[in-house]
Amino acid sequence: MALASNLASAGVKPWDIVTAIVSHAHVPSSGGARWLHDNHKVTIAARRPDSRWVEEGDPVKTAAVEYGVPPKPVPVGLELSREGRLPGGCEAVEVLFTPGHTPGSVSIQIETREATVLAVSDALGRLRREWASSERDWIESLEKISSRDPDYLCTSVTCMDRKAARAFLEETREKGPFWDVEGRATYG
């Protein structure tokens, strides 16, 4: 399983994880939640309506049909109902609502003594009507993300330093949102 090997390579023990935040419902971002929940009693956190889609295992809203995998429904124990610091002593973690790609997309800013990292996952990824994507929300989320100045910005496929992040966000702004009408896994 990719999540288990990624955690191991980062030196993270899954039994030390208390809460896992699902950035949005799509299986590449939520697929390991079931394993964490069932095997390590990790509380899964997500924002509606994506949280409902994860709990139900909706094959379209989770993009499971697109990726050719069965969805794995998982209970969401923490509903992310407001932006801000994560409750329960996780002051270093800030949740930002960044809808557009999906209506329940969230980004996470983590502050440590060494660096500030803004993980946006697919918040600036392609849009599809089947996912209830919103161009207006995507543009507002781009502005919210651009207003931050983290040391590192991470998408679902890469992490970049501040200078590269600024260039990436400017290029993303110039291109604008990408509507994927044919279901291809491409990014705009």
C-alpha positions, 0 to 999 in steps of 0.5 A, spaced: 500 500 500 502 506 497 500 510 504 504 505 508 510 505 504 510 513 504 509 513 511 515 509 513 519 512 508 518 519 512 519 515 518 512 516 521 509 510 525 501 510 523 500 508 530 502 515 532 497 518 528 491 521 531 487 524 526 488 524 518 485 530 514 482 528 507 483 534 503 478 532 498 474 525 496 478 523 490 481 516 492 488 518 490 487 523 496 482 519 501 484 511 499 488 510 505 483 513 510 480 506 511 486 503 512 488 508 517 481 508 520 481 500 521 488 498 522 490 504 527 484 507 529 485 514 526 480 519 526 478 521 519 477 528 518 474 531 512 469 537 510 462 536 507 460 534 502 466 530 500 466 527 507 459 524 506 462 522 499 467 518 503 463 515 508 458 513 502 464 511 498 460 514 492 464 511 486 463 518 481 464 523 487 470 519 489 473 519 482 473 511 483 470 509 477 475 514 473 481 510 476 478 504 476 478 502 483 473 500 488 471 506 493 473 504 500 467 507 504 470 510 511 467 513 517 469 521 518 469 522 525 471 529 525 467 534 520 471 540 518 466 545 519 470 551 520 477 554 518 482 555 523 487 551 527 485 544 528 482 542 535 485 537 540 492 540 541 494 541 533 496 548 534 501 547 528 496 545 523 491 550 520 485 548 515 483 552 509 477 551 505 479 551 498 473 549 494 473 549 487 476 542 484 470 539 489 466 543 494 469 540 500 476 541 498 481 543 504 488 545 504 493 544 510 498 549 513 503 546 517 508 551 521 514 548 524 520 551 527 524 549 521 518 551 515 511 553 513 508 548 508 502 549 505 499 543 502 494 544 497 493 537 494 488 538 488 485 544 490 488 547 483 486 541 479 481 540 474 474 541 474 468 536 472 461 537 473 460 530 476 464 532 482 460 539 483 466 543 481 465 550 481 470 555 477 468 561 481 470 557 488 476 555 484 478 562 483 477 564 490 481 558 492 487 560 488 487 567 491 486 565 498 492 560 497 496 566 493 495 570 499 499 565 503 507 566 503 509 559 505 516 556 505 514 550 501 507 549 497 505 542 496 500 539 490 498 532 490 504 531 485 510 535 487 513 540 493 516 547 491 520 552 495 517 559 495 520 562 489 517 556 485 511 556 488 510 564 486 511 562 479 507 556 479 501 560 482 502 566 477 502 561 471 496 557 474 492 564 475 494 566 467 491 559 465 485 559 469 481 553 471 481 547 467 474 544 465 475 536 464 469 534 460 472 528 457 474 525 464 482 525 462 486 525 468 490 532 466 491 538 469 490 545 466 
